[in-house]
Amino acid sequence: MSQIKRFFWPVACGTLLSVVLIQQYPHLVGLPGSTVQDFRTEHISFANAVSKATPSVVNIYTATKVRDKLPQRRPSERTELSLGSGIIMDTSGYILTNYHVINGADQILVMLYDGREALARVIGVDPDTDLAVLKIELNNLIPITLGNPNQARVGDVVLAIGNPYGFGHSVSQGIISATGRYNLKLTKYENYIQTDATINRGNSGGALTDTDGNLLGINSALFNPNSDGSDGIGLAIPADTATQIMQSIIMNGSVVRGWMGVEVEQMRPNDLKSLGLNQGLLITGLSDGGPASQAGLKEGDIITHINGRLINDARAAMNRIALSTPGQGVDVEYMRGGSAYHTEIVVGIRPNSEG
């Protein structure tokens, strides 16, 4: 009898717990009322996001005439074909793509998801960010919905939509591997979203979206020095940056970048600590008569904040200034001789700027 009592209570408690779990979570065991299929549809399938974003992604085909000059032969001409992707940004027909997709092309053909085709003209380009703006003349265009790349987190699921190897509209899925990637020496201004979503040749200029189908970035590059295929490192230009570039190109014909006229460098942690700072950028040079010089900044000053945001990355800070509108006031906080100051710098136009 003592043995029966010894095993009775564990068994009874286990049975009671099972009944409670079954009542609360029937989908775990597939009982009537189970929501396994609903769970898969609502939380695992990305069909709704794809349906929303894909009509805004276009396939781009380019033709470039190349003259071959061979010794002792008459020059011959041939046509090189290339491919890529693009994104419809508004109903009037503006399309964002990569500069390298259309660079040097004599003819650009855009194919929509619904099968329509149109020749595109180049509105403007920005080699410094590898972006280009095209325009097509078609009705009933579906522009993509913009997301917020600043809220994107490492580990978020993303979708890459484009025209890999000319297959037409294709989708791959992955996660955000990193944000704010730079110093890759791919372009002058870098601030990439890194993803492991499969991106191949032809995906350039296509969309990187969140799981609601909202645009987070423009797929732009593979980081694979050994082959042309995907190696799990894809790079996308953030959508907000790309949109600013596009608007500047449409308004001005080229990109007008902001400029403060300072040279800065990252400070070493020990140097910052000795000054009681956690982060900051040391001013190592000033342009004579430039915006920063006119605002009273000097070499040796340490910039700690721009518009209230802590500064800990020299390249990212200068990229933000470059995207500022010339004539805009920027509040700068800085340290000099152990004391804190702040001033407003009126952003100028970057000299000799192609964009």
C-alpha positions as CSV (number, residue, x, y, z in Angstrom):
1,M,0.0,0.0,0.0
2,S,2.9,2.4,0.8
3,Q,4.2,1.9,-2.8
4,I,0.9,2.7,-4.3
5,K,0.7,5.9,-2.3
6,R,4.2,6.8,-3.3
7,F,3.3,6.7,-7.0
8,F,-0.3,7.9,-6.8
9,W,0.3,11.6,-6.2
10,P,3.0,12.1,-8.9
11,V,0.7,10.4,-11.4
12,A,-2.4,12.3,-10.3
13,C,-0.6,15.6,-10.5
14,G,0.9,14.8,-13.9
15,T,-2.6,13.9,-15.2
16,L,-4.2,17.0,-13.8
17,L,-1.4,19.2,-15.4
18,S,-2.0,17.5,-18.7
19,V,-5.7,18.2,-18.6
20,V,-5.0,21.9,-17.9
21,L,-2.5,22.2,-20.7
22,I,-4.8,20.5,-23.2
23,Q,-7.6,22.9,-22.3
24,Q,-5.4,25.9,-22.5
25,Y,-3.2,24.9,-25.5
26,P,-5.2,22.4,-27.7
27,H,-3.1,23.2,-30.8
28,L,-0.1,21.5,-29.1
29,V,-1.7,18.1,-29.4
30,G,-3.9,18.5,-32.4
31,L,-7.3,18.2,-30.6
32,P,-10.5,19.6,-32.0
33,G,-10.2,23.4,-31.9
34,S,-6.5,23.1,-32.7
35,T,-5.1,26.2,-34.5
36,V,-1.9,24.7,-36.0
37,Q,-2.9,25.5,-39.5
38,D,-4.0,29.0,-38.6
39,F,-0.7,29.5,-36.8
40,R,1.2,28.5,-39.8
41,T,-0.8,30.8,-42.1
42,E,-0.6,33.8,-39.9
43,H,2.9,33.6,-38.5
44,I,5.1,31.6,-40.9
45,S,3.8,32.3,-44.4
46,F,4.9,35.5,-46.0
47,A,2.5,35.3,-48.9
48,N,0.7,38.5,-47.9
49,A,3.9,40.5,-47.7
50,V,5.0,39.2,-51.1
51,S,1.7,39.9,-52.7
52,K,1.9,43.5,-51.4
53,A,5.4,44.3,-52.4
54,T,6.0,42.3,-55.6
55,P,3.9,44.4,-58.0
56,S,6.2,47.3,-57.1
57,V,9.4,45.5,-58.1
58,V,10.4,45.6,-61.7
59,N,12.8,43.6,-63.9
60,I,15.4,45.8,-65.7
61,Y,17.1,44.8,-68.9
62,T,19.8,46.9,-70.5
63,A,21.5,47.0,-73.8
64,T,24.9,48.6,-74.4
65,K,26.7,49.0,-77.7
66,V,30.4,48.1,-77.6
67,R,32.9,48.7,-80.4
68,D,35.6,46.1,-80.7
69,K,38.9,47.5,-82.1
70,L,41.1,44.6,-83.3
71,P,44.5,45.1,-85.0
72,Q,44.3,45.2,-88.8
73,R,40.6,44.7,-88.8
74,R,37.7,47.1,-89.3
75,P,36.0,48.0,-85.9
76,S,33.0,45.9,-85.2
77,E,30.1,46.7,-83.0
78,R,28.2,44.3,-80.7
79,T,25.5,44.7,-78.1
80,E,26.1,43.6,-74.5
81,L,22.9,42.7,-72.5
82,S,22.7,42.9,-68.7
83,L,20.0,42.7,-66.1
84,G,18.9,43.9,-62.7
85,S,15.9,45.0,-60.7
86,G,14.2,48.2,-59.7
87,I,11.4,49.6,-57.4
88,I,8.4,51.7,-58.4
89,M,8.5,54.6,-55.9
90,D,5.4,56.6,-57.0
91,T,2.4,56.5,-59.4
92,S,4.1,59.0,-61.7
93,G,6.7,56.4,-62.8
94,Y,9.8,57.1,-60.8
95,I,11.9,54.0,-60.3
96,L,14.9,53.5,-58.0
97,T,17.7,51.1,-59.0
98,N,21.5,50.8,-58.6
99,Y,23.8,53.0,-60.7
100,H,25.8,49.9,-61.7
101,V,22.7,48.3,-63.2
102,I,22.2,51.0,-65.8
103,N,25.7,52.5,-66.1
104,G,26.7,53.1,-69.7
105,A,23.4,51.5,-71.0
106,D,22.1,52.8,-74.4
107,Q,18.7,51.3,-73.8
108,I,16.8,50.4,-70.6
109,L,13.8,48.1,-70.7
110,V,11.6,47.8,-67.7
111,M,9.2,44.9,-67.3
112,L,6.5,45.0,-64.7
113,Y,5.0,42.2,-62.6
114,D,1.8,42.3,-64.7
115,G,3.7,41.7,-67.9
116,R,3.8,45.3,-69.2
117,E,7.0,46.7,-70.7
118,A,8.3,50.3,-71.1
119,L,11.5,51.9,-72.1
120,A,13.0,54.0,-69.3
121,R,14.9,57.2,-69.3
122,V,17.5,58.2,-66.7
123,I,16.6,61.1,-64.6
124,G,19.9,61.2,-62.7
125,V,22.5,59.1,-61.0
126,D,24.6,59.1,-57.8
127,P,27.7,56.9,-58.1
128,D,28.7,57.9,-54.6
129,T,25.9,55.7,-53.2
130,D,25.4,53.5,-56.3
131,L,21.9,54.8,-56.9
132,A,20.0,55.8,-60.1
133,V,16.5,57.2,-60.7
134,L,14.6,56.2,-63.8
135,K,11.2,57.1,-65.2
136,I,8.7,55.2,-67.2
137,E,5.4,56.4,-68.8
138,L,2.8,53.9,-67.8
139,N,-0.6,54.2,-66.0
140,N,-1.9,52.3,-63.0
141,L,1.5,51.8,-61.3
142,I,1.7,50.4,-57.8
143,P,4.4,52.2,-55.7
144,I,6.0,50.3,-52.8
145,T,5.1,51.1,-49.2
146,L,8.0,52.5,-47.3
147,G,9.1,50.9,-44.0
148,N,11.4,52.3,-41.3
149,P,14.9,50.9,-41.6
150,N,15.9,52.8,-38.4
151,Q,13.7,50.5,-36.4
152,A,15.1,47.3,-38.1
153,R,16.8,45.0,-35.7
154,V,19.4,42.4,-36.1
155,G,17.5,39.1,-36.3
156,D,14.4,40.6,-37.9
157,V,13.1,38.5,-40.8
158,V,13.4,40.1,-44.2
159,L,12.5,39.3,-47.8
160,A,14.6,40.0,-50.9
161,I,12.6,40.5,-54.1
162,G,14.2,40.8,-57.5
163,N,15.3,39.4,-60.9
164,P,18.1,36.9,-60.1
165,Y,19.8,35.6,-63.2
166,G,16.9,36.8,-65.3
167,F,14.5,34.3,-63.7
168,G,11.9,37.1,-63.3
169,H,10.3,38.1,-60.0
170,S,11.8,35.8,-57.3
171,V,11.7,35.9,-53.5
172,S,14.2,34.8,-50.9
173,Q,14.0,35.0,-47.2
174,G,16.5,35.6,-44.4
175,I,17.3,37.8,-41.5
176,I,19.0,41.1,-40.9
177,S,22.6,40.1,-40.0
178,A,23.8,43.7,-39.2
179,T,23.1,47.3,-39.7
180,G,25.3,50.3,-40.3
181,R,27.9,48.4,-42.3
182,Y,30.6,50.6,-43.8
183,N,34.3,50.7,-44.7
184,L,33.7,48.0,-47.3
185,K,35.1,50.4,-50.0
186,L,32.2,49.6,-52.3
187,T,31.0,53.2,-52.5
188,K,31.9,56.6,-51.1
189,Y,29.0,56.8,-48.7
190,E,28.2,53.5,-47.0
191,N,25.6,52.6,-44.4
192,Y,24.4,49.2,-45.4
193,I,21.9,46.8,-44.0
194,Q,23.5,43.3,-44.1
195,T,21.3,40.2,-44.7
196,D,21.7,36.5,-45.3
197,A,18.7,36.4,-47.6
198,T,19.9,34.9,-50.8
199,I,20.9,37.7,-53.3
200,N,22.4,36.8,-56.6
201,R,23.4,38.7,-59.8
202,G,20.3,40.4,-61.1
203,N,18.9,41.2,-57.6
204,S,20.7,44.5,-57.6
205,G,18.2,47.3,-57.4
206,G,15.5,45.1,-56.0
207,A,13.6,45.4,-52.7
208,L,14.5,44.2,-49.2
209,T,11.3,44.3,-47.3
210,D,10.0,43.5,-43.8
211,T,7.4,40.7,-43.2
212,D,4.6,43.2,-43.9
213,G,5.9,44.0,-47.4
214,N,7.3,47.4,-46.5
215,L,10.5,48.6,-48.1
216,L,13.6,48.6,-45.8
217,G,16.4,48.8,-48.4
218,I,17.6,48.6,-51.9
219,N,19.5,45.4,-52.5
220,S,22.9,46.5,-53.9
221,A,25.8,44.2,-53.5
222,L,27.2,40.8,-52.6
223,F,30.2,40.6,-50.4
224,N,31.9,37.6,-51.9
225,P,35.4,38.1,-53.3
226,N,35.7,34.6,-54.6
227,S,32.6,34.1,-56.8
228,D,29.6,35.7,-58.4
229,G,27.1,33.7,-56.3
230,S,25.5,34.4,-53.0
231,D,27.6,33.6,-49.9
232,G,25.2,34.7,-47.2
233,I,26.3,38.3,-47.1
234,G,24.0,40.6,-49.0
235,L,24.1,44.4,-48.6
236,A,21.2,46.9,-49.0
237,I,21.0,50.7,-49.0
238,P,18.5,51.8,-46.3
239,A,15.2,53.0,-47.8
240,D,15.3,56.4,-46.1
241,T,18.7,57.2,-47.5
242,A,17.7,56.0,-51.0
243,T,14.5,58.1,-50.9
244,Q,16.4,61.2,-49.9
245,I,18.9,60.7,-52.8
246,M,16.0,60.2,-55.2
247,Q,14.2,63.3,-54.1
248,S,17.4,65.4,-54.5
249,I,18.0,64.0,-58.0
250,I,14.4,64.7,-59.1
251,M,14.5,68.3,-57.7
252,N,18.1,69.2,-58.7
253,G,19.1,66.8,-61.4
254,S,21.9,65.6,-59.1
255,V,22.5,65.1,-55.4
256,V,23.2,68.2,-53.4
257,R,25.0,67.1,-50.2
258,G,25.4,68.9,-46.9
259,W,28.8,70.0,-45.7
260,M,30.2,71.3,-42.4
261,G,33.8,71.8,-43.5
262,V,35.4,69.6,-40.7
263,E,37.8,66.7,-40.7
264,V,37.3,64.4,-37.7
265,E,38.8,61.2,-36.3
266,Q,37.7,58.6,-33.9
267,M,39.1,59.0,-30.4
268,R,40.6,56.1,-28.5
269,P,38.6,54.8,-25.5
270,N,41.4,55.6,-23.1
271,D,41.6,59.2,-24.3
272,L,37.9,59.6,-24.0
273,K,37.9,58.1,-20.5
274,S,40.6,60.5,-19.3
275,L,38.3,63.4,-20.4
276,G,35.3,61.8,-18.7
277,L,33.6,61.1,-22.0
278,N,32.1,57.9,-23.4
279,Q,32.3,58.9,-27.0
280,G,33.2,61.8,-29.2
281,L,35.0,62.9,-32.4
282,L,38.2,64.9,-32.4
283,I,38.3,67.8,-35.0
284,T,41.6,67.5,-36.8
285,G,41.0,70.0,-39.6
286,L,38.7,72.9,-40.6
287,S,38.0,74.4,-44.0
288,D,38.8,78.1,-44.0
289,G,35.5,80.0,-44.1
290,G,33.6,76.8,-43.9
291,P,30.3,76.4,-41.9
292,A,32.0,74.9,-38.8
293,S,34.8,77.6,-38.8
294,Q,32.2,80.3,-39.1
295,A,30.3,78.8,-36.1
296,G,33.4,79.1,-33.9
297,L,34.7,75.5,-33.9
298,K,38.4,74.9,-33.7
299,E,40.9,72.1,-34.2
300,G,41.2,70.1,-31.0
301,D,37.5,70.5,-30.1
302,I,35.6,67.2,-29.5
303,I,32.2,66.9,-31.0
304,T,29.9,64.9,-28.7
305,H,26.4,65.4,-30.0
306,I,24.8,66.4,-33.3
307,N,21.1,67.4,-33.0
308,G,21.0,65.9,-29.6
309,R,22.3,62.5,-30.7
310,L,25.4,61.0,-29.2
311,I,28.3,60.7,-31.7
312,N,30.5,57.6,-31.6
313,D,31.2,56.9,-35.3
314,A,33.0,59.4,-37.5
315,R,31.8,58.1,-40.9
316,A,28.2,57.7,-39.8
317,A,28.2,61.3,-38.5
318,M,29.6,62.7,-41.7
319,N,27.1,60.6,-43.7
320,R,24.3,62.2,-41.7
321,I,25.6,65.7,-42.4
322,A,26.0,64.8,-46.1
323,L,22.3,63.9,-46.2
324,S,21.3,67.2,-44.5
325,T,19.7,69.9,-46.6
326,P,22.1,72.9,-47.3
327,G,20.9,75.9,-45.4
328,Q,19.6,73.7,-42.5
329,G,20.7,74.5,-39.0
330,V,22.4,71.7,-37.1
331,D,22.9,71.9,-33.3
332,V,26.4,70.7,-32.3
333,E,27.6,70.1,-28.8
334,Y,31.3,69.9,-28.2
335,M,34.1,69.9,-25.5
336,R,36.9,72.4,-25.3
337,G,39.4,72.6,-22.5
338,G,37.2,70.4,-20.3
339,S,34.1,72.6,-20.7
340,A,31.0,71.8,-22.7
341,Y,29.6,74.2,-25.4
342,H,27.1,74.1,-28.1
343,T,26.6,76.1,-31.3
344,E,24.4,76.0,-34.4
345,I,26.1,75.3,-37.7
346,V,24.3,76.2,-40.9
347,V,25.0,73.4,-43.3
348,G,26.7,74.4,-46.6
349,I,26.9,72.7,-50.0
350,R,29.6,70.2,-50.4
351,P,32.2,71.7,-52.8
352,N,32.8,70.0,-56.1
353,S,30.0,67.5,-55.3
354,E,28.7,65.3,-58.1
355,G,25.9,64.6,-55.7
